[in-house]
């Protein structure tokens, strides 16, 4: 990503401090609906948050609890299922000392700024549709009013799929993100409150509305939720899977940072509440890449690997955005200029085979690249042979990839807090398309395991050959190099997601 990057899993140009993989399609941050402020865990102004990883399946031993206290730590919560303990401490030597305790497998600080921290990854700011644009959309019979603006639906044959099936209300997709405004008229019919929660502190808060974005927080999660499951109800837009349920799991703090303890909480909550698919349009702060030769970063990779694997064992397919920096994840090295993003970034060169963008590069996670209205890799989308699994519409600059009329914007339309709709762009927008298609597959094959859903997702994808040469801005210079065959390559993985096959095969 370019510095500084919003956390969103990489929506284009998000505020620094957020790893969102979104792309609010270059729209300004929109005010979200107000919600009750969830209770926060009290912490000293100089405290940091830590994950302490021990053997899964057991509560922390008395010996370990005593050591945590002696080293100046306070246990916030413990996820015994995966052996991850969340601790706050103002002792700068806490991680180093706790690693010496018998039974501790790894431990590390989840941030470099004291609690509370600040900051997502979309491309640009969102643009909200005006009342005139909403009124002027010319839908045909069978379409929701704004569907003519959604070039992305026919790009994955979702319009044809909807004639066969809208998806099952027994399937839930959890949006791990900045929060979801469930009062939106396009989301309310499909919202799963029982599977929604606020995980920002690392510990679940279930107060009514705790999953919503606050008045000054990002619209990212609400936009993503609408792409997945906006209801086909004669109002606004249509989601990829408009008959499935969607839940909100809020994992970013008010400043847009997605810290490890919150994301771990989100995956465990999804696992314990029957979620079928998780969408992850962000990267976990404060490190864009987490290097396993660093003891702190290694602990974050270990904690999230355990959390994502646990969610999959419990039945969830985990889908994540690839990011918006036009990085080649298959390269020998990548320059990371934005880490740590919650204090002072220092440029470093990393090996992406040993330093991971999490959860995007974790084992078993479906990694999604973005395409534009012409079906080409989006100008910003990360890529890499063997890393990218599948591609889907994430939008692009309209000047690069102009959609066919009546669509007018090369970005992706989505729901926005407060009952509005707007455009965003980024791999953050591509990931929810794939999450929606996975939900349609699960609806068609309700007994399918996560492994089978992923196998069908890849087998049904429309093979897309490399774009060669790739000169997206037409300046005569190659902007990225695609490696691989038509059936699997670094730009499009196994190909473009196919919603029609998802409901017919």
Protein Blocks (a to p, Z undefined) as FASTA:
>chain_A
ZZdddfbehiahiaehiacfbdeehpacdddddddddddddddfkbccddddddehiacd
fklmmmmmmnopacfbdcfknopacdddfbfklmmmmmmpghiabdcdfbfbdcddeddd
dehjdddddfklmmmpccdehiafklmmmmmlmmnommmmmmmogbjfkbccddddebpa
fkbmklmmmpcfklgccfknopacfbehklpccfkbcfklmmmmmmmmpccehpajadfb
lmbccddddfbdfkopacfklmmmmmmmmmmnopabdcddbdddfbfbacfkbmklmmmm
mmmmmmmmmmmmnopacdddebjnhpafkbmbdcdfkbcfklcccdddddfklbccdfkl
gghiacdddddfkopacfklccdehkambdcdebjafklmccddfbfbfbdcdddehhia
cddedjklmmmmmmmmmmmmmmmmmmbcfklmmmmmmmmpccddddddddfkonopafbd
ceddfkbcfklonopcdfklmmmZZ
